[in-house]
Amino acid sequence: MTNPQKPLKLKPSSKCFKRIRKLGYSWNHKRVHRVYTALNLNLRRKSKRRLPTRNPQPLSVPNALGHTWSMDFMSDKLHNNIRFRTFNVIDDYNREVLGIDIGISIPSLRVIRYLDQLAEWHGYPKQIRVDNGSEFTSSVFTDWASAHGIYIDYIEPSCPYQNAYIERFNRSYRNEVLDCYLFNNLNEVNMLTEDWIKVYNTERTHDSLNDMTPAEYRQVA
């Protein structure tokens, strides 16, 4: 009896190949992989220690645009060591980046002002998924959510995997923007971030979106 065939393991360069095809180039996968390897992009990931078995609650997948927004904070520093924060907001349905607010300080009042700005373009969501940071647990924020009929889905403390969509997004933003440049000022951070968001929303395909970009998936919603 023959052994069942194992599923093919995609090479890391396959993501680049899909994106290059989206841009209209006809190079085959072997050529893309050779260039990918020649540029030393095929770095091996560090292995991690195996963690104890957990039983997390399944992450719900919204069935419509605007149903659930995930949001989180990140931090970095400018060339002169002044620290800044970013407030990242995505739509869970199609992984679209709705916006990234950048500032030295982003308290609750600034958070709700920014969410009001996003709502002018996208409407208010039915619920938002956040951690238990002080900006999200303050009465200012909870009163704002209540006034707009928004349910706050708090993840459990120390369980970032319960907010997996934004955590996965944060890793991409960290690797491709924050860790790639030395910023002299916030204007540079904003400019590079806005350019990157356009590429992320309109050119980057997602396996979970049937190899479509967030913008394309929005069109078929």
MIFITI-658011 format. One record per atom (N, C-alpha, C): residue in three letters; x negated, y negated, z negated. Coordinates in pm, whole numbers, plus 32768, in hexadecimal, padded with zeros to 4 digits. Example, Ala and Ser with C-alpha at 12.3 -4.5 7.8 and 13.67 -1.06 7.14 Angstrom:
2
res, px, py, pz
ala, 7AD9, 8239, 7CF4
ala, 7B32, 81C2, 7CF4
ala, 7AD8, 814A, 7CF4
ser, 7AFB, 80E1, 7D3C
ser, 7AA9, 806A, 7D36
ser, 7AF6, 7FFD, 7CED
END
This chain:
221
res, px, py, pz
met, 7FAB, 8077, 8000
met, 8000, 8000, 8000
met, 7FA7, 7F84, 8000
thr, 7FC5, 7F27, 8056
thr, 7F73, 7EAD, 8060
thr, 7F96, 7E4D, 7FF0
asn, 7F32, 7E00, 7FC8
asn, 7F47, 7D9C, 7F61
asn, 7F94, 7D27, 7F99
pro, 7FED, 7CEB, 7F49
pro, 8036, 7C76, 7F7A
pro, 7FD6, 7C05, 7F9A
gln, 7FF4, 7BBF, 8006
gln, 7F9C, 7B53, 8032
gln, 7FA4, 7ADE, 7FD1
lys, 7F2F, 7AAB, 7FAA
lys, 7F2B, 7A39, 7F4F
lys, 7F4E, 79BA, 7F99
pro, 7F90, 795B, 7F56
pro, 7FAF, 78DC, 7F99
pro, 7F31, 788F, 7FBA
leu, 7F30, 784D, 802C
leu, 7EBB, 77FF, 8053
leu, 7EA3, 778C, 7FF5
lys, 7E24, 7777, 7FD2
lys, 7E00, 7707, 7F7B
lys, 7DCF, 7695, 7FD1
leu, 7E16, 7628, 7FD2
leu, 7DF3, 75B7, 8028
leu, 7D72, 7576, 7FFB
lys, 7D1E, 754F, 805B
lys, 7CA3, 7509, 803C
lys, 7CC5, 7479, 8013
pro, 7C6E, 743B, 7FC0
pro, 7C88, 73B0, 7F99
pro, 7C95, 7353, 8010
ser, 7C4F, 7377, 807F
ser, 7C52, 7320, 80F6
ser, 7CD9, 7322, 813C
ser, 7D32, 7380, 8117
ser, 7DB4, 7388, 815A
ser, 7E06, 730A, 8146
lys, 7DF8, 72C9, 80D2
lys, 7E3E, 724B, 80BA
lys, 7E0F, 71E1, 811D
cys, 7D8B, 71D9, 8131
cys, 7D55, 7179, 8192
cys, 7D86, 719B, 821E
phe, 7D8A, 721C, 8240
phe, 7DB7, 7247, 82C4
phe, 7E46, 721B, 82DF
lys, 7E9F, 722E, 827C
lys, 7F2B, 7206, 828C
lys, 7F37, 716F, 82A0
arg, 7EE8, 7125, 8254
arg, 7EF1, 7093, 825F
arg, 7EBB, 7063, 82E5
ile, 7E4C, 70A1, 8313
ile, 7E13, 707B, 8395
ile, 7E75, 7097, 8405
arg, 7EBC, 7109, 83FE
arg, 7F20, 7128, 8463
arg, 7F92, 70C3, 845F
lys, 7FB7, 7096, 83E7
lys, 801F, 7030, 83DA
lys, 7FF7, 6FB0, 8422
leu, 7F74, 6F93, 8421
leu, 7F43, 6F18, 845F
leu, 7F33, 6F26, 84F7
gly, 7F4E, 6FA0, 852B
gly, 7F4E, 6FB1, 85BC
gly, 7ED1, 6FED, 85F9
tyr, 7E6F, 7015, 85A6
tyr, 7DF6, 7052, 85DA
tyr, 7E0B, 70E8, 85EF
ser, 7DCC, 711F, 8656
ser, 7DE5, 71AB, 867A
ser, 7D74, 7209, 8652
trp, 7D18, 71DC, 85FC
trp, 7CAA, 7233, 85D4
trp, 7CE1, 72AF, 858D
asn, 7CA2, 7323, 85A8
asn, 7CD2, 739C, 8567
asn, 7C9D, 73A6, 84D7
his, 7CD3, 7408, 848F
his, 7CB3, 7412, 8400
his, 7C20, 7432, 83E8
lys, 7BE4, 7483, 8441
lys, 7B57, 74A8, 842D
lys, 7AFC, 742D, 8437
arg, 7B1B, 73D6, 8497
arg, 7AC9, 735E, 84A7
arg, 7AD7, 7302, 842D
val, 7B55, 72F1, 8400
val, 7B6D, 729E, 8389
val, 7B21, 72D6, 8311
his, 7B23, 735B, 8302
his, 7AE0, 7399, 8290
his, 7A48, 7386, 8298
arg, 7A10, 738E, 8311
arg, 797F, 7379, 831F
arg, 7958, 72EC, 82F5
val, 79A5, 7288, 8322
val, 7987, 71FD, 82FD
val, 799C, 71E9, 8267
tyr, 7A07, 7224, 8233
tyr, 7A27, 721D, 81A4
tyr, 79B2, 7252, 8151
thr, 7979, 72C2, 817D
thr, 7909, 72FF, 8136
thr, 788A, 72AC, 8147
ala, 7874, 7279, 81C1
ala, 77FB, 7229, 81DB
ala, 77F7, 71AA, 8186
leu, 786C, 7175, 8165
leu, 7873, 70FC, 8113
leu, 786F, 711C, 807D
asn, 785B, 719C, 805E
asn, 7853, 71C8, 7FD1
asn, 78D3, 71AA, 7F83
leu, 7945, 71B7, 7FC8
leu, 79C4, 71A1, 7F85
leu, 79F9, 7220, 7F43
asn, 79B8, 7291, 7F62
asn, 79E7, 7310, 7F2B
asn, 79A6, 732C, 7EA3
leu, 79B9, 72CF, 7E47
leu, 7981, 72DE, 7DC1
leu, 79D4, 7342, 7D71
arg, 7992, 7394, 7D25
arg, 79D8, 73F7, 7CD5
arg, 7A0D, 73B7, 7C56
arg, 7A86, 73DA, 7C33
arg, 7ABF, 73A5, 7BB8
arg, 7A84, 73ED, 7B40
lys, 7A70, 73A3, 7AD4
lys, 7A3E, 73E1, 7A5B
lys, 7AA9, 743F, 7A23
ser, 7A7B, 74B4, 79F9
ser, 7ADA, 7512, 79BF
ser, 7B02, 74E5, 7933
lys, 7B7C, 7505, 790D
lys, 7BAF, 74DD, 788B
lys, 7BC6, 7558, 7834
arg, 7BBD, 7543, 77B3
arg, 7BDA, 75B1, 7758
arg, 7C6D, 75D6, 775F
arg, 7C88, 7655, 7755
arg, 7D13, 7683, 7757
arg, 7D59, 7657, 76D7
leu, 7DCE, 761C, 76E6
leu, 7E1C, 75EE, 7673
leu, 7E7F, 7659, 7648
pro, 7EAD, 7653, 75CD
pro, 7F12, 76B4, 759F
pro, 7F90, 76A9, 75F3
thr, 7FD9, 7718, 75FF
thr, 8056, 7719, 764A
thr, 80BB, 76BA, 760D
arg, 80F8, 7668, 7662
arg, 815E, 760B, 7633
arg, 81E1, 762A, 7679
asn, 824C, 75F5, 7643
asn, 82D0, 7606, 767F
asn, 8311, 757D, 7693
pro, 82DA, 752B, 76EE
pro, 8314, 74A5, 7702
pro, 839D, 74AE, 7743
gln, 83ED, 7446, 772B
gln, 846F, 743D, 776D
gln, 8459, 741D, 7801
pro, 84A7, 7459, 785A
pro, 8494, 743D, 78E9
pro, 84AE, 73AA, 7907
leu, 845A, 7374, 7960
leu, 8468, 72E8, 7987
leu, 84D9, 72DE, 79ED
ser, 853D, 7292, 79CB
ser, 85B1, 7287, 7A24
ser, 858D, 723A, 7AA1
val, 85C4, 7267, 7B12
val, 85AC, 7225, 7B92
val, 862B, 71DA, 7BB9
pro, 8626, 7157, 7BC6
pro, 869E, 710B, 7BEC
pro, 86D0, 7135, 7C76
asn, 8751, 7127, 7C8C
asn, 878A, 714C, 7D0E
asn, 87AD, 70D2, 7D62
ala, 877E, 705D, 7D38
ala, 879B, 6FE3, 7D85
ala, 8735, 6F77, 7D65
leu, 8721, 6F1E, 7DC5
leu, 86CB, 6EAA, 7DAE
leu, 8703, 6E54, 7D3D
gly, 86AB, 6E1A, 7CEE
gly, 86D6, 6DBC, 7C88
gly, 8712, 6DFD, 7C0C
his, 8712, 6E81, 7C05
his, 874B, 6EC2, 7B8E
his, 86EC, 6EB8, 7B18
thr, 866D, 6EDC, 7B2D
thr, 860B, 6EDE, 7AC0
thr, 858B, 6E99, 7AEA
trp, 8560, 6E39, 7A9B
trp, 84DD, 6DFC, 7AAD
trp, 8482, 6E2D, 7A3D
ser, 8406, 6E4F, 7A60
ser, 83A0, 6E6E, 79FC
ser, 833F, 6DF9, 79F6
met, 8310, 6DDC, 797E
met, 82B5, 6D6A, 796F
met, 824F, 6D84, 7901
asp, 81DD, 6D44, 790E
asp, 8171, 6D5A, 78AE
asp, 810B, 6CE9, 78BB
phe, 80B6, 6CDE, 7855
phe, 804B, 6C7A, 7854
phe, 7FC5, 6CBC, 786E
met, 7F6B, 6C70, 78AB
met, 7EE0, 6C98, 78B9
met, 7E89, 6C20, 7893
ser, 7E09, 6C38, 787E
ser, 7DB0, 6BC9, 785D
ser, 7D2A, 6BDA, 78A2
asp, 7CE7, 6B6A, 78B8
asp, 7C62, 6B69, 78F3
asp, 7C20, 6AE6, 78CA
lys, 7BAE, 6AC6, 7905
lys, 7B6D, 6A47, 78E2
lys, 7B2F, 6A07, 795D
leu, 7B23, 6982, 7958
leu, 7AE3, 6937, 79C2
leu, 7A4C, 6942, 79B5
his, 7A06, 6908, 7A18
his, 7973, 690B, 7A19
his, 7938, 68CA, 799B
asn, 7980, 6867, 7964
asn, 794D, 6822, 78EB
asn, 797D, 6865, 786A
asn, 79AE, 68E0, 7875
asn, 79DB, 6932, 7803
asn, 7A5D, 6904, 77C3
ile, 7AA3, 68A5, 7801
ile, 7B29, 6881, 77D0
ile, 7B8A, 68EF, 77FA
arg, 7BD3, 6925, 779B
arg, 7C2F, 6994, 77B7
arg, 7CB3, 695F, 77EE
phe, 7CEF, 69AE, 7846
phe, 7D74, 698E, 787A
phe, 7DC8, 6A0D, 787A
arg, 7E4B, 69FB, 7889
arg, 7EA7, 6A6B, 788A
arg, 7EF6, 6A6D, 790D
thr, 7F27, 6AE1, 7930
thr, 7F82, 6AEC, 79A1
thr, 8001, 6B32, 7971
phe, 8073, 6B06, 79A5
phe, 80F4, 6B41, 7985
phe, 812A, 6B7E, 7A06
asn, 812A, 6C03, 7A0C
asn, 814A, 6C4D, 7A86
asn, 81D8, 6C82, 7A84
val, 8222, 6C6F, 7AF1
val, 82AD, 6C9B, 7AF9
val, 82C2, 6CE6, 7B7C
ile, 82F8, 6D61, 7B75
ile, 8315, 6DAE, 7BED
ile, 83A5, 6DE3, 7BE5
asp, 83DC, 6E03, 7C5A
asp, 845E, 6E46, 7C62
asp, 8444, 6EDC, 7C6A
asp, 847A, 6F27, 7C0B
asp, 845E, 6FB7, 7C06
asp, 8491, 7001, 7C80
tyr, 84F9, 6FCF, 7CC0
tyr, 8537, 7018, 7D2F
tyr, 84D8, 702A, 7DA4
asn, 8498, 6FBE, 7DD0
asn, 843F, 6FC8, 7E43
asn, 83B0, 6F9D, 7E25
arg, 838F, 6F91, 7DA4
arg, 8306, 6F6E, 7D76
arg, 82D9, 6EE6, 7DAA
glu, 8337, 6E92, 7DD1
glu, 8313, 6E0E, 7E06
glu, 82E1, 6DB3, 7D97
val, 8277, 6D69, 7DB5
val, 8247, 6D06, 7D55
val, 829F, 6C8B, 7D61
leu, 82EB, 6C6D, 7CFA
leu, 8342, 6BF8, 7CFC
leu, 82F3, 6B7A, 7CDE
gly, 828B, 6B87, 7C8D
gly, 8238, 6B13, 7C6F
gly, 81D3, 6B31, 7C03
ile, 8169, 6AE0, 7C00
ile, 8103, 6AE5, 7B97
ile, 80E9, 6A57, 7B69
asp, 810A, 6A3A, 7AED
asp, 80F1, 69B5, 7AB5
asp, 8069, 69B9, 7A6F
ile, 801B, 694F, 7A81
ile, 7F91, 694C, 7A4E
ile, 7F7D, 68CE, 79FC
gly, 7F46, 68DD, 7984
gly, 7F2F, 6869, 792F
gly, 7ED6, 688B, 78B8
ile, 7EA4, 6823, 7877
ile, 7E52, 6838, 77FF
ile, 7EA8, 6872, 778F
ser, 7F22, 6841, 7785
ser, 7F7F, 6872, 771F
ser, 8008, 6886, 775F
ile, 8047, 68F8, 7740
ile, 80CC, 6914, 7778
ile, 8128, 6940, 7706
pro, 815F, 68E0, 76BB
pro, 81BA, 6902, 764D
pro, 8246, 6925, 7682
ser, 829F, 6946, 7627
ser, 8326, 6972, 764C
ser, 836F, 690C, 76A1
leu, 8364, 688A, 767E
leu, 83AC, 6823, 76CB
leu, 837D, 6820, 775C
arg, 82FB, 682F, 7771
arg, 82C8, 6830, 77FB
arg, 82F6, 68AE, 7844
val, 82FC, 691D, 77FC
val, 832A, 699B, 7837
val, 83B8, 698C, 786F
ile, 8413, 6956, 781D
ile, 849E, 694D, 784B
ile, 84AD, 68E4, 78B9
arg, 845B, 687A, 78B5
arg, 845F, 6818, 7923
arg, 8436, 685B, 79A7
tyr, 83CF, 68AE, 799F
tyr, 83A0, 68F2, 7A17
tyr, 8406, 6957, 7A4A
leu, 8446, 699E, 79EE
leu, 84AC, 69FF, 7A17
leu, 8525, 69B8, 7A53
asp, 8545, 6942, 7A21
asp, 85B1, 68F3, 7A5D
asp, 858D, 68CC, 7AED
gln, 850E, 68AB, 7B05
gln, 84E2, 6888, 7B8C
gln, 84F0, 6901, 7BEA
leu, 84C6, 6977, 7BB9
leu, 84D2, 69EF, 7C0C
leu, 8565, 6A0F, 7C29
ala, 85BA, 69F6, 7BC5
ala, 8649, 6A13, 7BD6
ala, 868A, 69BA, 7C40
glu, 8652, 6942, 7C57
glu, 8687, 68EC, 7CBF
glu, 8678, 692D, 7D49
trp, 8611, 6981, 7D58
trp, 85F8, 69C5, 7DD8
trp, 8638, 6A50, 7DDC
his, 8638, 6A95, 7D6C
his, 865F, 6B22, 7D6D
his, 86DD, 6B40, 7D1C
gly, 8710, 6ADE, 7CD1
gly, 877D, 6AFA, 7C75
gly, 8748, 6B38, 7BF5
tyr, 8799, 6B36, 7B8C
tyr, 876D, 6B70, 7B0D
tyr, 877E, 6C08, 7B10
pro, 8721, 6C53, 7AD6
pro, 872E, 6CE5, 7AD4
pro, 8793, 6D11, 7A6B
lys, 87BD, 6D90, 7A75
lys, 8816, 6DC7, 7A10
lys, 87C8, 6DEC, 7992
gln, 874C, 6E15, 79A3
gln, 86F9, 6E34, 792E
gln, 8667, 6E1A, 794D
ile, 8619, 6E0B, 78E4
ile, 8589, 6DF9, 78F1
ile, 8543, 6E5B, 7895
arg, 84D1, 6E8D, 78C3
arg, 8484, 6EEE, 7874
arg, 8404, 6EAB, 7845
val, 83F0, 6EA6, 77C1
val, 837E, 6E5E, 7788
val, 8347, 6EAA, 7710
asp, 82D1, 6E7F, 76E1
asp, 829A, 6EB8, 7666
asp, 82CC, 6E66, 75F0
asn, 828D, 6E79, 757D
asn, 82BC, 6E37, 7503
asn, 8268, 6DBE, 74DC
gly, 822E, 6D7C, 7540
gly, 81E0, 6D03, 7525
gly, 8236, 6C94, 74ED
ser, 81F5, 6C39, 74A7
ser, 823F, 6BCE, 7462
ser, 828D, 6B76, 74C3
glu, 825C, 6B68, 7540
glu, 82A3, 6B16, 75A1
glu, 832B, 6B53, 75C5
phe, 8334, 6BD8, 75BE
phe, 83AF, 6C1D, 75E4
phe, 840C, 6C3B, 756E
thr, 83D8, 6C33, 74F6
thr, 842C, 6C50, 7481
thr, 845A, 6BD1, 743B
ser, 842A, 6B5D, 7468
ser, 8452, 6ADF, 7428
ser, 84E6, 6AC3, 7440
ser, 8522, 6A78, 73E6
ser, 85AF, 6A55, 73F5
ser, 85C7, 6A01, 7472
val, 8563, 69B1, 7499
val, 856F, 6960, 7512
val, 8588, 69BA, 758B
phe, 853B, 6A26, 7593
phe, 8547, 6A80, 7606
phe, 85C7, 6AD5, 75FE
thr, 85E3, 6B0B, 758A
thr, 865A, 6B61, 757F
thr, 86DB, 6B11, 7592
asp, 86DD, 6A94, 7562
asp, 8752, 6A3F, 7577
asp, 8764, 6A1F, 760B
trp, 86F5, 6A07, 7650
trp, 86FB, 69EC, 76E0
trp, 8734, 6A65, 772A
ala, 8703, 6ADC, 7709
ala, 8733, 6B56, 774B
ala, 87C8, 6B6B, 7731
ser, 87F2, 6B55, 76B5
ser, 887E, 6B67, 7692
ser, 88D7, 6B04, 76DF
ala, 88A7, 6A89, 76ED
ala, 88F5, 6A22, 7733
ala, 890B, 6A45, 77C6
his, 88AF, 6A93, 7800
his, 88BB, 6AB7, 788E
his, 88EA, 6B48, 78A0
gly, 8914, 6B87, 7834
gly, 8948, 6C0F, 783E
gly, 88E0, 6C75, 7865
ile, 8864, 6C60, 783A
ile, 87F5, 6CB9, 785E
ile, 87D4, 6D15, 77E9
tyr, 87D2, 6D96, 7803
tyr, 87AD, 6DF8, 779C
tyr, 8715, 6E03, 7797
ile, 86DB, 6DFD, 771F
ile, 864A, 6E09, 770E
ile, 8629, 6E9A, 76EA
asp, 85E4, 6EDE, 7742
asp, 85BB, 6F68, 772B
asp, 852E, 6F69, 76F3
tyr, 8523, 6F69, 766E
tyr, 849F, 6F6A, 762E
tyr, 8464, 6FF7, 7633
ile, 83E6, 7003, 765B
ile, 83A4, 7084, 7654
ile, 8379, 709C, 75C3
glu, 835C, 7118, 75A1
glu, 832F, 7137, 751B
glu, 82A2, 7100, 7506
pro, 8281, 70D5, 748B
pro, 81FA, 70A2, 7470
pro, 818E, 7107, 7497
ser, 8124, 70D6, 74D3
ser, 80B2, 7129, 74FC
ser, 80D8, 7194, 7562
cys, 813D, 717A, 75B4
cys, 8166, 71D9, 761D
cys, 816C, 7192, 76A5
pro, 80FB, 7163, 76D8
pro, 80FF, 711A, 7757
pro, 8131, 716D, 77CC
tyr, 8127, 71F4, 77C2
tyr, 8157, 7248, 7830
tyr, 81ED, 723A, 7844
gln, 8234, 7206, 77E0
gln, 82C3, 71EF, 77F0
gln, 82DF, 7174, 7846
asn, 8276, 712A, 7865
asn, 8282, 70B8, 78C1
asn, 8223, 70CE, 7936
ala, 822D, 7146, 7971
ala, 81C9, 7175, 79D0
ala, 81C0, 7122, 7A4F
tyr, 822F, 70EB, 7A7E
tyr, 822B, 709F, 7AFB
tyr, 81D1, 7024, 7AEE
ile, 81E4, 6FD9, 7A84
ile, 8192, 6F60, 7A75
ile, 8103, 6F83, 7A4D
glu, 80F0, 6FF0, 7A03
glu, 8069, 701A, 79DF
glu, 801A, 7040, 7A5C
arg, 805C, 7087, 7AB7
arg, 8018, 70AD, 7B34
arg, 7FF9, 7031, 7B87
phe, 8056, 6FD2, 7B88
phe, 803E, 6F56, 7BD0
phe, 7FCA, 6F08, 7B92
asn, 7FC7, 6F01, 7B0D
asn, 7F5D, 6EB7, 7AC8
asn, 7ED3, 6EED, 7AEE
arg, 7EC8, 6F70, 7AFD
arg, 7E47, 6FAB, 7B20
arg, 7E1A, 6F7D, 7BAA
ser, 7E78, 6F77, 7C09
ser, 7E55, 6F47, 7C90
ser, 7E2A, 6EB5, 7C8B
tyr, 7E76, 6E63, 7C43
tyr, 7E56, 6DD4, 7C3A
tyr, 7DCF, 6DBF, 7BF6
arg, 7DB3, 6E0E, 7B90
arg, 7D33, 6E04, 7B4A
arg, 7CC1, 6E29, 7BA7
asn, 7CCC, 6E9A, 7BEC
asn, 7C5F, 6ECC, 7C3F
asn, 7C47, 6E75, 7CBA
glu, 7CB2, 6E3D, 7CF3
glu, 7CA6, 6DFB, 7D75
glu, 7C9F, 6D63, 7D6F
val, 7CBE, 6D2A, 7CFB
val, 7CB7, 6C98, 7CEE
val, 7C64, 6C6F, 7C74
leu, 7C95, 6C8D, 7BFE
leu, 7C55, 6C5A, 7B85
leu, 7BC5, 6C89, 7B75
asp, 7BA9, 6D07, 7B99
asp, 7B21, 6D3B, 7B88
asp, 7AC9, 6D22, 7C02
cys, 7AFF, 6CE5, 7C6A
cys, 7AB2, 6CD3, 7CE6
cys, 7A74, 6C48, 7CF3
tyr, 7AA3, 6BE8, 7CA5
tyr, 7A76, 6B5E, 7CB9
tyr, 7A4E, 6B1D, 7C36
leu, 79F3, 6ABC, 7C43
leu, 79D4, 6A61, 7BD4
leu, 7A20, 69DF, 7BF1
phe, 7A82, 69C1, 7B9F
phe, 7AD8, 694D, 7BB6
phe, 7AA1, 68D2, 7B70
asn, 7A9E, 6861, 7BBA
asn, 7A70, 67E3, 7B7F
asn, 7AE2, 679A, 7B38
asn, 7B5D, 67AD, 7B67
asn, 7BCF, 6768, 7B2D
asn, 7C4E, 67B7, 7B4B
leu, 7CBD, 678B, 7B10
leu, 7D3C, 67D1, 7B22
leu, 7D72, 67C4, 7BB0
asn, 7D4F, 6758, 7BF5
asn, 7D7C, 6748, 7C80
asn, 7D47, 67BA, 7CD7
glu, 7CCB, 67E2, 7CBF
glu, 7C91, 6851, 7D0B
glu, 7CDA, 68D3, 7CEA
val, 7CFA, 68E8, 7C6C
val, 7D43, 6961, 7C45
val, 7DCA, 6964, 7C8B
asn, 7E0F, 68F3, 7C89
asn, 7E94, 68EA, 7CC8
asn, 7E8C, 6903, 7D5E
met, 7E2A, 68C6, 7DA1
met, 7E1F, 68D3, 7E32
met, 7E06, 6963, 7E5B
leu, 7DA4, 69A2, 7E1B
leu, 7D82, 6A2C, 7E3D
leu, 7DF3, 6A8C, 7E19
thr, 7E37, 6A6E, 7DAC
thr, 7EA8, 6AC3, 7D82
thr, 7F1A, 6ABB, 7DE6
glu, 7F3C, 6A42, 7E12
glu, 7FA9, 6A32, 7E72
glu, 7F8A, 6A79, 7EF6
asp, 7F0D, 6A6E, 7F25
asp, 7EE7, 6AB3, 7FA1
asp, 7EF2, 6B4A, 7F8F
trp, 7EC8, 6B7A, 7F1C
trp, 7ECB, 6C0A, 7F02
trp, 7F5B, 6C3D, 7EF8
ile, 7FB4, 6BEE, 7EBB
ile, 8040, 6C16, 7EAE
ile, 807F, 6C29, 7F38
lys, 8060, 6BD0, 7F96
lys, 8098, 6BDC, 801E
lys, 806E, 6C60, 805E
val, 7FEE, 6C83, 804D
val, 7FBD, 6D01, 8084
val, 8000, 6D77, 803E
tyr, 800A, 6D6F, 7FBA
tyr, 8045, 6DDC, 7F6C
tyr, 80D6, 6DF6, 7F95
asn, 8121, 6D8C, 7FA8
asn, 81B0, 6D9B, 7FC7
asn, 81CB, 6DBF, 8058
thr, 8174, 6D96, 80B4
thr, 8194, 6DA5, 8142
thr, 813C, 6E08, 818E
glu, 80CA, 6E30, 8156
glu, 806E, 6E88, 819F
glu, 8051, 6F0C, 8158
arg, 805A, 6F0D, 80D4
arg, 8033, 6F86, 808A
arg, 80A8, 6FE7, 8082
thr, 8092, 7061, 80B3
thr, 80FA, 70C7, 80AD
thr, 80F4, 7111, 8028
his, 8165, 714C, 7FFF
his, 816E, 7199, 7F84
his, 81A4, 7224, 7FA4
asp, 8164, 7289, 7F6F
asp, 8194, 7311, 7F84
asp, 8223, 7321, 7F51
ser, 823F, 72E1, 7EDF
ser, 82C4, 72EF, 7EA2
ser, 8330, 72A4, 7EEF
leu, 8307, 7250, 7F4F
leu, 8366, 7206, 7FA3
leu, 8369, 723F, 8031
asn, 8348, 72BF, 803E
asn, 8346, 7301, 80C1
asn, 82E5, 72BD, 8121
asp, 8271, 7298, 80EA
asp, 8207, 7257, 8138
asp, 8233, 71D3, 8175
met, 828D, 718E, 8130
met, 82B5, 7108, 8159
met, 827A, 70A2, 80FA
thr, 8272, 7025, 8126
thr, 8248, 6FB9, 80CF
thr, 82C1, 6F8B, 807D
pro, 82AA, 6F43, 800F
pro, 831C, 6F0D, 7FC4
pro, 837A, 6EBA, 801A
ala, 8342, 6E6B, 8075
ala, 8395, 6E17, 80CC
ala, 83EA, 6E6C, 8129
glu, 83B0, 6ED6, 815F
glu, 83FB, 6F2E, 81B8
glu, 8469, 6F79, 816D
tyr, 8447, 6FA6, 80F4
tyr, 84A9, 6FF0, 80A5
tyr, 851D, 6F96, 807D
arg, 8500, 6F17, 8068
arg, 856B, 6EB7, 8049
arg, 85D0, 6EAF, 80BC
gln, 859F, 6EB8, 8138
gln, 85F5, 6EAC, 81AC
gln, 8657, 6F21, 81BA
val, 862D, 6F97, 8188
val, 8685, 700C, 8196
val, 86D8, 7024, 811A
ala, 86CA, 6FCC, 80B6
ala, 8713, 6FDE, 8037
ala, 87A9, 6FCC, 804F
END
